[in-house]
Amino acid sequence: MAELYSQELAAARGLVYVSPYNDPEIVAGHGTIGLELLEQAEEIDNVFIAMGGGGLISGIGSVLKSFSYRTRVYGVAAQNSAAFAASMAVGRVVETKHHDTLADGVAEGMEEDSITLPLAVSVVDEVVTCTEIEIAHALRELAFRENQIAEGAAALALAGFLKVAERCRGQKSIVILCGANFD
């Protein structure tokens, strides 16, 4: 797991490890995306956000629920690596089996003392879990319809939207495309 290796490397070299999700300042930084959304769009009905360790969804969701409580926050999980979704369902960090996923930017588990789990539980209205086929379809949609080359974690959020799009018809929905690292 890259996160554990990074922590070990930082400790061995006397460096400071900054978690990409389990850090209040990182979560607050992610929250600024929520502020930008509220500045740019009025009456947001739905926001779709890919979930990994929960930092992005906790930050954005906290801001949206503070200033636009009626906005529904959808957390989107990859079926092949859904530790955060499983942890949200039971209210504590749990380990799950991880399989390869196109959404590798949100793969793996999380730290036992994660600050994001209780935050996400309080702000996420619904979790949508997507298959690899759904993620691949979303990647194609981004590439061919939107001319966007994005990583699987970004496509995961779109896959979640596409899965419930009929339910959201006529509503203002925003999909957070959270990465472009694509090789």
Stockholm file with secondary structure:
# STOCKHOLM 1.0

chainA/1-183         MAELYSQELAAARGLVYVSPYNDPEIVAGHGTIGLELLEQAEEIDNVFIAMGGGGLISGIGSVLKSFSYRTRVYGVAAQNSAAFAASMAVGRVVETKHHDTLADGVAEGMEEDSITLPLAVSVVDEVVTCTEIEIAHALRELAFRENQIAEGAAALALAGFLKVAERCRGQKSIVILCGANFD
#=GR chainA/1-183 SS CHHHHHHHHHHHHTCCCCCSSSCHHHHHHHHHHHHHHHHHCSSCCEEEEECSSSHHHHHHHHHHHHHCTTSEEEEEEETTBCHHHHHHHHTSCCCCCCCCCTTGGGCSCCCTTCSHHHHHHHHCCEEEEECHHHHHHHHHHHHHHHCCCCCHHHHHHHHHHHHHGGGGTTSCEEECCCCCCCC
#=GC SS_cons         CHHHHHHHHHHHHTCCCCCSSSCHHHHHHHHHHHHHHHHHCSSCCEEEEECSSSHHHHHHHHHHHHHCTTSEEEEEEETTBCHHHHHHHHTSCCCCCCCCCTTGGGCSCCCTTCSHHHHHHHHCCEEEEECHHHHHHHHHHHHHHHCCCCCHHHHHHHHHHHHHGGGGTTSCEEECCCCCCCC
//
